Amino acid sequence: MKVLGAALAFSLLAVSGASAQVPPPLSGPYQCVQNCSGPGLAYVTQNNWDLNLVNETGLPSRAWVDYPGHLYAESYRMGAVFNGATIQFDNGAVWQRFVPPPPPPLLPPRVRSRG
């Protein structure tokens, strides 16, 4: 019985340790705010540790998380640090998660006179 309890405790520790290593979600649009190549949006698509990047000029790159908080972009031939909301590349480019502005408020209904 002690062996079963020890095995269960070990497996729970292994699962919690592995889940702590999962990178934060990075998928979505980003806006370059420093050292940009162009005016467009950049995009990140994430599948666990593997990433697909498209920079603001449309240049794609395969990338991966090589250790927690750091990724390497193969076609760009550079690394970057990230925290979930910002990606800062070795060349000084900084991408921030793009949040679209809210829509304008609705106009009040038009009042029609009967005169």
C-alpha positions as CSV (number, residue, x, y, z in Angstrom):
1,M,0.0,0.0,0.0
2,K,2.9,2.3,0.8
3,V,4.3,1.7,-2.7
4,L,1.0,2.7,-4.3
5,G,0.8,5.8,-2.3
6,A,4.4,6.8,-3.1
7,A,3.8,6.1,-6.8
8,L,0.7,8.3,-6.8
9,A,2.5,11.1,-5.0
10,F,5.4,10.9,-7.5
11,S,3.0,11.0,-10.5
12,L,1.2,14.0,-9.1
13,L,4.5,15.9,-8.6
14,A,5.6,15.0,-12.1
15,V,2.3,16.2,-13.7
16,S,2.3,19.5,-11.7
17,G,6.0,20.1,-12.6
18,A,5.4,19.5,-16.3
19,S,2.3,21.7,-16.5
20,A,4.2,24.6,-14.9
21,Q,6.5,24.5,-18.0
22,V,3.8,25.1,-20.5
23,P,4.5,28.4,-22.3
24,P,1.9,31.2,-21.9
25,P,-0.6,31.6,-24.8
26,L,1.0,33.7,-27.5
27,S,-1.4,33.3,-30.4
28,G,-3.0,36.4,-31.9
29,P,-2.2,39.7,-33.6
30,Y,0.6,41.9,-32.5
31,Q,1.5,45.5,-33.3
32,C,5.1,46.4,-33.7
33,V,5.9,49.4,-31.4
34,Q,9.7,49.7,-31.8
35,N,12.3,49.1,-34.5
36,C,9.6,48.0,-37.0
37,S,10.0,46.7,-40.5
38,G,6.6,48.1,-41.7
39,P,3.2,49.4,-40.7
40,G,1.1,46.2,-40.6
41,L,0.2,43.8,-37.9
42,A,2.3,40.8,-37.0
43,Y,0.7,37.4,-36.2
44,V,1.6,34.5,-34.0
45,T,0.1,31.1,-34.1
46,Q,1.0,28.7,-31.3
47,N,0.8,24.9,-31.0
48,N,2.4,24.2,-27.5
49,W,6.1,24.8,-28.0
50,D,6.0,25.4,-31.7
51,L,5.1,28.7,-33.3
52,N,4.4,30.3,-36.7
53,L,5.3,34.0,-36.9
54,V,4.4,36.5,-39.6
55,N,6.0,39.9,-39.2
56,E,4.5,43.3,-40.0
57,T,5.7,43.1,-43.6
58,G,4.3,39.5,-44.2
59,L,7.6,37.6,-43.8
60,P,6.8,34.2,-42.2
61,S,9.0,32.2,-39.8
62,R,8.8,29.0,-38.0
63,A,9.7,29.4,-34.4
64,W,9.8,27.5,-31.1
65,V,10.1,28.1,-27.4
66,D,13.6,26.9,-26.6
67,Y,13.3,27.6,-22.9
68,P,10.7,29.3,-20.7
69,G,10.3,33.0,-21.6
70,H,12.5,32.7,-24.8
71,L,11.8,31.7,-28.4
72,Y,13.9,31.3,-31.5
73,A,12.6,32.4,-34.9
74,E,14.4,30.3,-37.6
75,S,13.9,32.5,-40.7
76,Y,14.6,35.7,-38.8
77,R,17.7,34.1,-37.3
78,M,17.2,35.6,-33.9
79,G,15.8,34.9,-30.5
80,A,13.3,36.9,-28.5
81,V,12.1,37.1,-24.9
82,F,8.3,37.1,-24.3
83,N,5.9,37.4,-21.4
84,G,2.5,36.7,-23.1
85,A,1.7,40.4,-24.0
86,T,5.1,41.5,-25.4
87,I,7.7,39.9,-27.6
88,Q,11.1,41.6,-27.7
89,F,13.5,40.4,-30.4
90,D,17.3,40.5,-30.3
91,N,17.4,43.2,-33.0
92,G,15.4,45.6,-30.8
93,A,12.0,45.0,-32.5
94,V,9.1,44.9,-29.9
95,W,5.7,43.4,-30.6
96,Q,2.8,44.2,-28.3
97,R,-0.4,42.2,-28.3
98,F,-2.9,44.1,-30.5
99,V,-6.2,45.0,-28.8
100,P,-8.6,46.6,-31.4
101,P,-10.2,49.9,-30.3
102,P,-13.8,49.6,-29.1
103,P,-16.5,50.5,-31.7
104,P,-17.9,54.0,-31.7
105,P,-21.0,54.5,-29.5
106,L,-24.4,54.1,-31.2
107,L,-26.2,57.3,-32.1
108,P,-29.4,58.0,-30.3
109,P,-32.6,57.4,-32.2
110,R,-33.7,60.2,-34.4
111,V,-36.8,62.1,-33.1
112,R,-39.3,62.9,-35.9
113,S,-41.7,65.8,-35.5
114,R,-45.3,65.5,-36.7
115,G,-45.5,69.0,-37.9
